[in-house]
Amino acid sequence: MQVNVFVSEVEQDGTPTAMLVLPFGPEAAIPEHLRKVKWRYFATADADDAIIGLGRRDVESALATDGYVLTTPMAKQRSRLAAAPRSPDH
């Protein structure tokens, strides 16, 4: 499944950058409660692309239920850290 990925403007007040994932196609619409945010198109990608940081099932399920996915670039790093094997010393 192809999706469109948008990023919010980088804020200097400590607000983290957000990523908005929408379906690819005419049914895609920014939800009303997120329209105040200034979004910039980032990429068209597969639903399981590493830039999103979530699994295909999670993305497709959220898109089917809510019509969008809202995440942060940090989600990708957290997922990678959680999946990393620990050394026997720790």
Contacts in CASP RR format, 6 or more apart in sequence:
PFRMAT RR
TARGET T0000
AUTHOR 0000-0000-0000
METHOD contacts of the structure
MODEL  1
MQVNVFVSEVEQDGTPTAMLVLPFGPEAAIPEHLRKVKWRYFATADADDA
IIGLGRRDVESALATDGYVLTTPMAKQRSRLAAAPRSPDH
1 23 0 8 1.000
1 24 0 8 1.000
1 46 0 8 1.000
1 47 0 8 1.000
1 56 0 8 1.000
1 59 0 8 1.000
1 60 0 8 1.000
1 63 0 8 1.000
2 24 0 8 1.000
2 44 0 8 1.000
2 45 0 8 1.000
2 46 0 8 1.000
2 47 0 8 1.000
3 21 0 8 1.000
3 22 0 8 1.000
3 23 0 8 1.000
3 24 0 8 1.000
3 44 0 8 1.000
3 45 0 8 1.000
3 46 0 8 1.000
3 47 0 8 1.000
3 52 0 8 1.000
3 59 0 8 1.000
3 63 0 8 1.000
3 69 0 8 1.000
4 21 0 8 1.000
4 22 0 8 1.000
4 23 0 8 1.000
4 24 0 8 1.000
4 25 0 8 1.000
4 28 0 8 1.000
4 41 0 8 1.000
4 43 0 8 1.000
4 44 0 8 1.000
5 19 0 8 1.000
5 20 0 8 1.000
5 21 0 8 1.000
5 41 0 8 1.000
5 42 0 8 1.000
5 43 0 8 1.000
5 44 0 8 1.000
5 45 0 8 1.000
5 49 0 8 1.000
5 51 0 8 1.000
5 52 0 8 1.000
6 19 0 8 1.000
6 20 0 8 1.000
6 21 0 8 1.000
6 22 0 8 1.000
6 30 0 8 1.000
6 39 0 8 1.000
6 40 0 8 1.000
6 41 0 8 1.000
6 42 0 8 1.000
7 17 0 8 1.000
7 18 0 8 1.000
7 19 0 8 1.000
7 20 0 8 1.000
7 39 0 8 1.000
7 40 0 8 1.000
7 42 0 8 1.000
8 17 0 8 1.000
8 18 0 8 1.000
8 19 0 8 1.000
8 20 0 8 1.000
8 37 0 8 1.000
8 38 0 8 1.000
8 39 0 8 1.000
8 40 0 8 1.000
9 17 0 8 1.000
9 37 0 8 1.000
9 38 0 8 1.000
9 40 0 8 1.000
10 17 0 8 1.000
11 17 0 8 1.000
16 72 0 8 1.000
16 73 0 8 1.000
16 74 0 8 1.000
17 72 0 8 1.000
17 73 0 8 1.000
18 37 0 8 1.000
18 70 0 8 1.000
18 71 0 8 1.000
18 72 0 8 1.000
19 42 0 8 1.000
19 51 0 8 1.000
19 52 0 8 1.000
19 69 0 8 1.000
19 70 0 8 1.000
19 71 0 8 1.000
19 72 0 8 1.000
19 73 0 8 1.000
20 30 0 8 1.000
20 34 0 8 1.000
20 37 0 8 1.000
20 39 0 8 1.000
20 68 0 8 1.000
20 69 0 8 1.000
20 70 0 8 1.000
21 47 0 8 1.000
21 52 0 8 1.000
21 59 0 8 1.000
21 62 0 8 1.000
21 63 0 8 1.000
21 68 0 8 1.000
21 69 0 8 1.000
21 70 0 8 1.000
21 71 0 8 1.000
22 28 0 8 1.000
22 29 0 8 1.000
22 30 0 8 1.000
22 63 0 8 1.000
22 67 0 8 1.000
22 68 0 8 1.000
23 63 0 8 1.000
23 67 0 8 1.000
24 44 0 8 1.000
30 39 0 8 1.000
30 68 0 8 1.000
31 66 0 8 1.000
31 67 0 8 1.000
31 68 0 8 1.000
34 68 0 8 1.000
34 70 0 8 1.000
42 51 0 8 1.000
43 49 0 8 1.000
43 51 0 8 1.000
45 51 0 8 1.000
45 52 0 8 1.000
46 56 0 8 1.000
47 55 0 8 1.000
47 56 0 8 1.000
47 59 0 8 1.000
47 60 0 8 1.000
47 63 0 8 1.000
48 54 0 8 1.000
48 55 0 8 1.000
48 56 0 8 1.000
48 59 0 8 1.000
50 76 0 8 1.000
51 76 0 8 1.000
52 59 0 8 1.000
52 69 0 8 1.000
52 71 0 8 1.000
52 76 0 8 1.000
53 71 0 8 1.000
53 75 0 8 1.000
53 76 0 8 1.000
53 79 0 8 1.000
54 69 0 8 1.000
54 71 0 8 1.000
54 75 0 8 1.000
54 79 0 8 1.000
58 69 0 8 1.000
59 69 0 8 1.000
62 68 0 8 1.000
62 69 0 8 1.000
63 69 0 8 1.000
END
